Amino acid sequence: MANDDVAVRFNKVTFEYGHKKPILDEVSFALRRGTKMTIMGQNGAGKSTILNLITGALKENDGSIYVDPRLKIAYAKQVIPRQQMELSVKEYFEQFFDGKIYNIDPKIDNVLKLVNLKAPHDKKVKSFSGGQQSRLLLALALIQDPDLLILDEPTNNLDAEGIASLTEFLMDYKKTCIVISHDANFLNCFTDGVLYLDVFTHKVEQYLGDYYVVVAEIADRIEKEKRKNAQYEKEIIANKEKANFFANKGGKMRLVARKMRSKAAEMEEAKVDVRKEDKAIRNFVIPAPDDLAGEILRITRLTVMKDHEPAEKKVKISLKKNNHLLLSGPNGIGKTTLLEALASGKAKGATIADDVRVGYYRQDFSTLNFEDTVHDSLASAMLENDEEKLRSVVAGFLIDKTIINEKIGALSEGQKGLVAFARLVLEEPGLLILDEPTNHINFRHLPVIAKALDAYKGAMVLVSHVPEFVEQIRIDETLDLER
């Protein structure tokens, strides 16, 4: 492939975070200009690491990376960094320009219009909802007018309207684009191919075709490799049995036995190194206290946002044991604000019964202390110290010895999500509050999580913009904040 056509090329690239955390092992691939490529892989495999190597934020340990120097790169990350939360909208956009930009206001209005967001320029970033912050991330990338647009989980927190708008934009986008996402329907609308990063071998395989075709191709290949290995295994066992038989005969038969063992060894070498398919987390239960009784949560009034102005609404919500409430409404209407107030016990017009433990899954993971190790974070969630129970729970969430002593802040967003769910299991809450629990999570885990929420026996308040996920969970009542 001539360099004139190449936007990005990795040539035998190796990268690791220290000796105990390899990410890429002699990875090679190339992307043509104008290509729209998806990166697939398990949580923590290193998908975001590839993006940071492309932008130059990280440096490869070995091999070489070519990025066309004529390309302007813009990277919309998964979340807005905490240190930028205090900025106003105007300051947020100004940070990516050298010097004072006197005509930046119309530029901001134009990109906000592209992402369907109305935002006063003096409003602080932290005051926007999760979905609105996702739109700000995309707008920040677009205002830079990039030749290479990099999007890391861009649909997280977006409502249906936001996802539809982003999909339409990417379908019409003529420049190079690299996307990480777990939303299969979204990806299939515009993807030209897939880079598959294997969390076990640290290799990358490149496939061409739309998303569903590639996923089917990967599954078919794995099945063929498994069948081939099964045939080899049968022949290996047969040769070993024959070798043992002839060895016991003695004399010249021992020579035949050696040949049989040699043939078996050759077949062992010939076995295909089948990719370990992405694991799903194990089925789990979020226990609720046995002594839950009566009304757990009552909401009589709440505040919603209309055009950035608060409006109070009267409601009548009463949740008891085994009651599941779905909170719905568009981005920015106040769902996250309400959940945060409920979880902190500061929601006006809401009452939580005395002595009810609240388990809160927050979309930005700010309930986790990023300086804690995974082990310490999980231990602090337990009602009483039980190391054996802790280890048993974390194993089911794919939290192994390479992760458990890492700081929370060093984990991928998907791994933080799995830690947050493990904490809920150990907390045994009577009231479960979940704000976009599918964000950043590998799609293989979602049916397992939905099954656990469906079976939860305490009171639950859920916010999710993913209909396929919500459909798997028993919902007793829906509160639409827009209506």
Secondary structure, DSSP 4 states (H G I P E B T S, - for coil): --GGGEEEEEEEEEEESSTT-EEEEEEEEEEETT-EEEEEE-TTSSHHHHHHHHHTSS--SEEEEEE-TT--EEEE-SS--GGGTTSBHHHHHHTTSSS--TTHHHHHHHHHHHTT----TTSBGGGS-HHHHHHHHHHHHHTT--SEEEEESTTTT--HHHHHHHHHHHHH--SEEEEE-S-HHHHHTT--EEEEE-TTT--EEEEES-HHHHHHHHHHHHHHHHHHHHHHHHHHHHHHHHHHHHHHH-TTHHHHHHHHHHHHHHHHHHS-----PPPPPPP------TT--SEEEEEEEEEEEETTEEEEEEEEEEEETT-EEEEE--TTSSHHHHHHHHHHT--TTEEE-TT--EEEE-TT-TTS-TTSBHHHHHHHH-SS--HHHHHHHHHHTT--TTTTTSBGGGS-HHHHHHHHHHHHHHH--SEEEEESTTTT--TTTHHHHHHHHHH--SEEEEE-S-HHHHTTS--SEEEETT-
